Amino acid sequence: MSIEISNPWARVQTPESGEAGGFLTLVNSGPEPDRLIAAGSAVAASVEIHGIKVVGPDLRMRPMERGISLPVQMPIELKPRGYHLLFKHLNKPLAPGDTVKVTLIFEKAARREIELVVKEPGLVGADVLGVWVPAEAQPGFVTSLED
């Protein structure tokens, strides 16, 4: 089994939360489906695989007890407000530019050691979610340079 991994990065929720999110894209290039079943890192007491569930007008984060299915040749993106790794009880604060070593455990493929690069904390915007937003709706949009 072969799992391709791209764009690994992390973001701290807030320094006070003691949590961080891990994000990446997985592509199963093997001959049969696989599953990401666990993850671990020395920077946190635990790493959980989470998903987002829409409940009415709210979003709720929930652990994916069985992990995440990886169909053959289908990119699965772990991203803010979607599937992600949740680092709980960080051992030390993470800063932008730091790297976080993570072990990914798959049902069939071999374990993989990767590094996530920590990015600036921030709000989740259209750029991260891959949603098109008209220019006039984006922060900082200027309609006219005249008074």
Secondary structure, 3 states (H helix, E strand, C coil): CCEEEEEEEEEECCCCCCCEEEEEEEEECCCCCEEEEEEECCCEEEEEEEEEEEECCEEEEEECCCCEEECECCCEEECCCCCEEEEEEECCCCCCCCEEEEEEEECCCCCEEEEEEEECCCCCCHHHHCCCCCHHHCCCCCCCCCC
